[in-house]
Amino acid sequence: MLEMIKQWYKRRFSDPHAVSLAAIILFGFITIYFFGHLIAPLLVAIVLAYLLEWPVVQLNRVGLPRTLSVIIVLLLFVGLVTVAFVVLVPTVWQQIGNLVNDVPNMYLELQNYINSIPERYPEFATVTNVEFMFADMKNKFVGLGESLVKGSLASLISLATLGVYLILVPLLTFFLLKDKNEMLRMLGGILPKNRNLAYQVWYEMNDQISNYIRGKVLEILIVGGVSYLTFVVLDLRYSALLAVAVGLSVLIPYIGAAAVTVPIAIVGLFQWGLSPEFYSLLIAYGIIQALDGNVLVPVLFSEAVNLHPVAIIISVLVFGGLWGFWGIFFAIPLATLVKAVVNAFNHPQLEGSKNAATT
């Protein structure tokens, strides 16, 4: 067993380029894992820089200087985000308040329905079982309420962090866009000299990450917008709140769509019961998800998501457990990175250098 491990190590790490690639990946993993919370504004700025690089390049090709292009694009982006927040946040906040006020009524309706189960289905449920189930559900509601209160207190503390983000992130994004080439040259001077495989992985991942971030933002806007229009046409309560949830659910492939189905079904069930309107809601939501998965995702991401669904779900679970939100957001690019690294280690250039070293 030990000899087999030694042979594998010599086969994979006898080339200095492979060692450099492994060292770079290990350093990046350690940095993000242990210091990710400290450099979170930088991570957000990097995401925004990837998102805004394309319009900056287009303005630069027209003839505008890069600095002026960055200023124009960044001002337009900040303006659009501000307008979206001014229009969307009050509506969503109001609907959250309405939902909180309606929860007691929903709870009473659910209680009455559960109490009527023994009368409707005496062969399946007894009064004792129903009372036990109701008590257990009551305890869960109490625990949920306590969690919400704690979350509200924590959100007050996070307001200071939000203020820091609002100042640092635009500044970091501006300098990342403006001085991109200088920063890449400086980074190249720090990295090991034997970095051909690292460059190979970088070139393979750079465009994919950029396309992925732009595509994911477009997917959120399109899916959320279509869901909002659909919910408004169906006259569903809390349409803006649920549409935002549907839009953000695309950040978590497969799992997000399944999770957001529950609140939509619950709201529709309490509003209409088992009626044609409720089934129309489920059918419309199913059509939106089907079009998203089978039409929109292939168009937006093309080969960037050339991964098996099992690999995507595993990457969401693993990287989400390691890095939380950012691990979930970058689950697909990180899975693609793992695939690119494996391909790099099996690259003919690496095999040729090993053969040359042995001869």
C-alpha positions as CSV (number, residue, x, y, z in Angstrom):
1,M,0.0,0.0,0.0
2,L,2.8,2.4,0.9
3,E,4.7,1.6,-2.2
4,M,1.6,2.3,-4.3
5,I,1.2,5.7,-2.7
6,K,4.9,6.4,-3.4
7,Q,4.4,5.5,-7.1
8,W,1.3,7.7,-7.3
9,Y,3.2,10.6,-5.8
10,K,6.2,10.2,-8.1
11,R,3.8,9.9,-11.1
12,R,1.8,13.0,-10.3
13,F,4.3,15.3,-8.5
14,S,7.7,14.6,-10.2
15,D,7.1,17.7,-12.4
16,P,7.8,21.1,-10.8
17,H,4.8,22.6,-12.7
18,A,2.5,20.1,-11.0
19,V,4.0,20.9,-7.6
20,S,3.5,24.7,-8.3
21,L,-0.1,24.1,-9.3
22,A,-0.8,22.0,-6.1
23,A,0.9,24.7,-3.9
24,I,-1.1,27.5,-5.4
25,I,-4.4,25.6,-4.9
26,L,-3.5,24.7,-1.4
27,F,-2.6,28.3,-0.5
28,G,-5.8,29.5,-2.0
29,F,-7.9,27.0,-0.1
30,I,-6.2,27.8,3.2
31,T,-6.6,31.5,2.7
32,I,-10.3,31.4,1.9
33,Y,-11.1,28.7,4.5
34,F,-9.4,30.4,7.4
35,F,-9.5,34.1,6.4
36,G,-12.6,34.2,4.1
37,H,-14.6,36.2,6.6
38,L,-11.8,38.8,6.7
39,I,-11.6,39.2,3.0
40,A,-15.3,38.9,2.3
41,P,-15.5,42.5,0.8
42,L,-12.7,41.6,-1.6
43,L,-14.6,38.4,-2.7
44,V,-17.7,40.5,-3.3
45,A,-15.6,43.0,-5.3
46,I,-14.1,40.2,-7.4
47,V,-17.5,38.9,-8.3
48,L,-18.7,42.4,-9.3
49,A,-15.5,42.9,-11.3
50,Y,-16.1,39.7,-13.2
51,L,-19.7,40.9,-13.8
52,L,-18.8,44.4,-15.0
53,E,-15.7,43.5,-17.0
54,W,-17.7,42.8,-20.2
55,P,-19.4,46.2,-20.5
56,V,-16.1,47.9,-19.6
57,V,-14.3,46.0,-22.4
58,Q,-17.1,47.0,-24.8
59,L,-16.8,50.7,-24.0
60,N,-13.0,50.4,-24.2
61,R,-13.3,49.0,-27.7
62,V,-15.5,51.9,-28.8
63,G,-12.6,54.2,-27.9
64,L,-13.1,55.3,-24.4
65,P,-10.2,55.1,-22.0
66,R,-10.4,52.2,-19.6
67,T,-10.6,54.4,-16.5
68,L,-13.5,56.4,-17.9
69,S,-15.2,53.2,-19.0
70,V,-14.9,51.8,-15.5
71,I,-16.4,55.0,-14.0
72,I,-19.3,55.0,-16.4
73,V,-20.1,51.3,-15.9
74,L,-19.7,51.4,-12.1
75,L,-22.0,54.5,-11.8
76,L,-24.7,52.9,-14.0
77,F,-24.5,49.7,-12.0
78,V,-24.7,51.5,-8.6
79,G,-27.7,53.6,-10.0
80,L,-29.5,50.5,-11.2
81,V,-29.0,48.7,-7.9
82,T,-30.2,51.7,-5.9
83,V,-33.3,52.0,-8.0
84,A,-34.0,48.3,-7.7
85,F,-33.6,48.5,-3.9
86,V,-35.8,51.6,-3.6
87,V,-38.6,50.0,-5.6
88,L,-38.3,46.3,-4.5
89,V,-37.2,46.4,-0.8
90,P,-40.2,48.4,0.6
91,T,-42.6,46.1,-1.2
92,V,-40.9,42.9,0.0
93,W,-40.6,44.3,3.5
94,Q,-44.3,45.1,3.5
95,Q,-45.2,41.6,2.3
96,I,-43.0,40.1,5.0
97,G,-45.0,42.1,7.6
98,N,-48.2,40.9,6.1
99,L,-47.1,37.4,6.1
100,V,-46.1,37.6,9.8
101,N,-49.5,39.1,10.6
102,D,-51.3,36.3,8.7
103,V,-49.3,33.5,10.4
104,P,-51.7,33.3,13.5
105,N,-54.7,33.0,11.1
106,M,-52.9,30.3,9.1
107,Y,-52.1,28.5,12.4
108,L,-55.7,28.6,13.5
109,E,-56.9,27.2,10.2
110,L,-54.3,24.5,10.4
111,Q,-55.4,23.7,13.9
112,N,-59.1,23.5,13.0
113,Y,-58.2,21.2,10.0
114,I,-56.1,18.9,12.2
115,N,-58.8,18.7,14.8
116,S,-61.3,17.6,12.2
117,I,-59.1,14.8,10.9
118,P,-60.4,12.2,13.4
119,E,-64.0,12.9,12.4
120,R,-63.2,12.8,8.7
121,Y,-60.8,9.8,8.7
122,P,-61.5,7.8,12.0
123,E,-59.9,4.7,10.6
124,F,-56.5,6.5,10.0
125,A,-56.3,9.0,12.9
126,T,-57.3,9.1,16.5
127,V,-57.7,12.1,18.8
128,T,-54.6,11.1,20.8
129,N,-52.4,11.0,17.7
130,V,-53.8,14.3,16.5
131,E,-53.2,16.0,19.8
132,F,-49.6,14.6,19.9
133,M,-48.9,15.8,16.4
134,F,-50.4,19.3,17.2
135,A,-48.3,19.7,20.3
136,D,-45.2,18.7,18.4
137,M,-46.0,21.2,15.7
138,K,-46.7,23.9,18.3
139,N,-43.2,23.4,19.8
140,K,-41.7,23.7,16.4
141,F,-43.5,27.0,15.8
142,V,-42.3,28.3,19.2
143,G,-38.7,27.4,18.3
144,L,-39.1,29.1,14.9
145,G,-40.3,32.2,16.6
146,E,-37.3,32.3,18.9
147,S,-35.0,31.8,15.9
148,L,-36.6,34.7,14.1
149,V,-36.1,37.0,17.2
150,K,-32.5,36.0,17.5
151,G,-32.0,36.5,13.7
152,S,-33.5,40.0,14.1
153,L,-31.1,40.9,16.8
154,A,-28.2,39.6,14.8
155,S,-29.4,41.6,11.8
156,L,-29.1,44.8,13.8
157,I,-25.4,44.0,14.5
158,S,-24.9,43.3,10.8
159,L,-26.0,46.8,9.8
160,A,-22.5,48.0,10.7
161,T,-21.0,45.4,8.5
162,L,-23.4,46.4,5.7
163,G,-22.2,50.0,6.0
164,V,-18.6,48.9,5.6
165,Y,-19.5,46.8,2.6
166,L,-21.2,49.8,1.0
167,I,-18.0,51.8,1.2
168,L,-15.3,49.2,0.6
169,V,-16.9,47.1,-2.2
170,P,-17.4,49.9,-4.7
171,L,-13.8,51.1,-4.1
172,L,-12.3,47.7,-4.4
173,T,-14.4,47.0,-7.5
174,F,-13.2,50.2,-9.1
175,F,-9.5,49.5,-8.6
176,L,-9.9,45.8,-9.6
177,L,-11.4,47.0,-12.9
178,K,-9.2,50.0,-13.4
179,D,-5.8,48.3,-12.6
180,K,-6.6,44.8,-13.7
181,N,-3.6,44.3,-15.9
182,E,-1.2,45.8,-13.4
183,M,-2.5,43.6,-10.6
184,L,-2.2,40.5,-12.8
185,R,1.4,41.3,-13.6
186,M,2.1,41.9,-9.9
187,L,0.5,38.5,-9.1
188,G,2.5,36.9,-11.8
189,G,5.7,38.1,-10.1
190,I,4.7,36.5,-6.8
191,L,3.7,33.1,-8.2
192,P,6.2,30.3,-8.7
193,K,8.1,30.4,-12.0
194,N,7.1,26.8,-12.9
195,R,3.5,27.6,-13.5
196,N,2.6,26.3,-17.0
197,L,-0.1,24.0,-15.6
198,A,-1.4,26.8,-13.3
199,Y,-1.7,29.1,-16.4
200,Q,-3.5,26.3,-18.2
201,V,-6.1,26.0,-15.4
202,W,-6.4,29.8,-15.2
203,Y,-7.1,30.2,-18.9
204,E,-9.7,27.4,-18.8
205,M,-11.4,28.8,-15.7
206,N,-11.2,32.6,-16.2
207,D,-13.8,32.8,-19.1
208,Q,-16.0,30.2,-17.4
209,I,-16.2,32.1,-14.1
210,S,-17.0,35.3,-16.0
211,N,-19.7,33.7,-18.1
212,Y,-21.0,31.9,-15.0
213,I,-21.4,35.0,-12.9
214,R,-23.0,37.0,-15.7
215,G,-25.3,34.1,-16.6
216,K,-26.3,33.5,-13.0
217,V,-27.2,37.2,-12.5
218,L,-29.3,37.1,-15.7
219,E,-30.9,33.9,-14.6
220,I,-31.9,35.4,-11.2
221,L,-33.4,38.5,-12.9
222,I,-35.3,36.5,-15.6
223,V,-36.6,33.7,-13.4
224,G,-37.6,36.2,-10.6
225,G,-39.2,38.6,-13.1
226,V,-41.2,35.9,-14.8
227,S,-42.3,34.4,-11.5
228,Y,-43.5,37.8,-10.3
229,L,-45.6,38.4,-13.4
230,T,-47.0,34.9,-13.1
231,F,-47.9,35.3,-9.4
232,V,-49.5,38.7,-10.1
233,V,-51.6,37.3,-12.9
234,L,-52.7,34.5,-10.6
235,D,-53.4,37.0,-7.8
236,L,-51.2,35.1,-5.4
237,R,-50.5,36.7,-2.0
238,Y,-46.9,37.9,-1.2
239,S,-46.1,37.7,-5.0
240,A,-43.0,40.0,-4.8
241,L,-41.6,38.1,-1.7
242,L,-42.1,34.7,-3.3
243,A,-40.7,35.9,-6.6
244,V,-37.6,37.1,-4.9
245,A,-37.3,33.7,-3.2
246,V,-37.7,31.9,-6.6
247,G,-35.1,34.1,-8.2
248,L,-32.6,33.6,-5.4
249,S,-33.3,29.8,-5.4
250,V,-31.4,29.4,-8.7
251,L,-28.2,30.0,-6.7
252,I,-28.5,26.5,-5.4
253,P,-28.9,24.1,-8.3
254,Y,-31.8,21.6,-8.0
255,I,-32.0,21.9,-4.2
256,G,-33.1,25.6,-4.3
257,A,-36.0,24.9,-6.7
258,A,-37.2,22.1,-4.5
259,A,-37.0,24.1,-1.3
260,V,-38.8,27.2,-2.6
261,T,-41.7,25.0,-3.8
262,V,-42.8,24.5,-0.2
263,P,-43.6,28.1,0.7
264,I,-45.3,28.7,-2.6
265,A,-47.5,25.6,-2.2
266,I,-48.3,26.5,1.4
267,V,-49.3,30.1,0.6
268,G,-51.4,28.9,-2.4
269,L,-53.0,26.2,-0.3
270,F,-54.0,28.6,2.5
271,Q,-55.3,31.1,0.0
272,W,-57.3,28.9,-2.3
273,G,-57.4,25.4,-0.7
274,L,-57.5,22.4,-3.1
275,S,-59.1,24.4,-5.9
276,P,-58.4,24.9,-9.6
277,E,-56.5,28.1,-8.7
278,F,-54.1,26.1,-6.5
279,Y,-53.4,23.5,-9.2
280,S,-52.9,26.3,-11.8
281,L,-50.3,27.8,-9.5
282,L,-48.4,24.5,-9.2
283,I,-48.6,23.9,-13.0
284,A,-47.4,27.5,-13.8
285,Y,-44.5,27.2,-11.3
286,G,-43.6,23.8,-12.7
287,I,-43.5,25.3,-16.2
288,I,-41.2,28.1,-15.0
289,Q,-38.8,25.6,-13.5
290,A,-38.9,23.3,-16.5
291,L,-38.1,26.2,-18.9
292,D,-35.4,27.4,-16.6
293,G,-33.7,24.0,-16.4
294,N,-34.1,22.9,-20.0
295,V,-34.0,26.2,-22.0
296,L,-32.6,29.1,-20.0
297,V,-29.7,27.4,-18.3
298,P,-28.3,25.8,-21.5
299,V,-28.6,29.1,-23.3
300,L,-26.9,31.2,-20.6
301,F,-24.2,28.8,-19.5
302,S,-23.7,26.5,-22.6
303,E,-20.6,24.4,-21.8
304,A,-19.8,26.1,-18.5
305,V,-22.2,23.7,-16.8
306,N,-20.9,20.5,-18.5
307,L,-21.2,18.6,-15.3
308,H,-23.3,15.7,-14.2
309,P,-26.2,16.6,-11.8
310,V,-24.8,14.3,-9.1
311,A,-21.5,16.2,-9.3
312,I,-23.3,19.5,-9.0
313,I,-25.3,18.4,-6.0
314,I,-22.2,17.0,-4.3
315,S,-20.3,20.2,-5.0
316,V,-23.1,22.3,-3.5
317,L,-23.1,20.2,-0.3
318,V,-19.3,20.1,0.0
319,F,-18.4,23.7,-0.9
320,G,-21.5,25.1,0.8
321,G,-20.5,23.3,4.0
322,L,-17.0,24.7,3.7
323,W,-17.7,28.3,2.8
324,G,-21.4,28.9,3.3
325,F,-23.0,31.3,0.8
326,W,-20.0,31.7,-1.4
327,G,-19.4,28.0,-1.5
328,I,-22.9,27.6,-2.8
329,F,-22.7,30.5,-5.2
330,F,-19.4,29.2,-6.7
331,A,-20.3,25.5,-6.4
332,I,-20.4,24.9,-10.1
333,P,-17.2,26.9,-11.0
334,L,-15.4,25.1,-8.1
335,A,-16.5,21.8,-9.4
336,T,-15.3,22.8,-12.8
337,L,-12.0,23.9,-11.2
338,V,-11.6,20.4,-9.7
339,K,-12.3,18.9,-13.2
340,A,-9.8,21.3,-14.8
341,V,-7.1,20.5,-12.2
342,V,-7.6,16.7,-12.8
343,N,-7.3,17.3,-16.6
344,A,-4.2,19.4,-16.1
345,F,-2.5,16.6,-14.1
346,N,-3.3,14.2,-16.9
347,H,-2.2,16.6,-19.6
348,P,0.1,15.3,-22.3
349,Q,2.6,18.1,-21.5
350,L,2.9,16.8,-18.0
351,E,3.4,13.2,-19.2
352,G,6.0,14.3,-21.7
353,S,8.0,16.2,-19.1
354,K,7.9,13.1,-16.8
355,N,9.2,10.9,-19.6
356,A,11.9,13.4,-20.4
357,A,13.0,13.5,-16.8
358,T,13.2,9.7,-16.5
359,T,15.3,9.5,-19.7
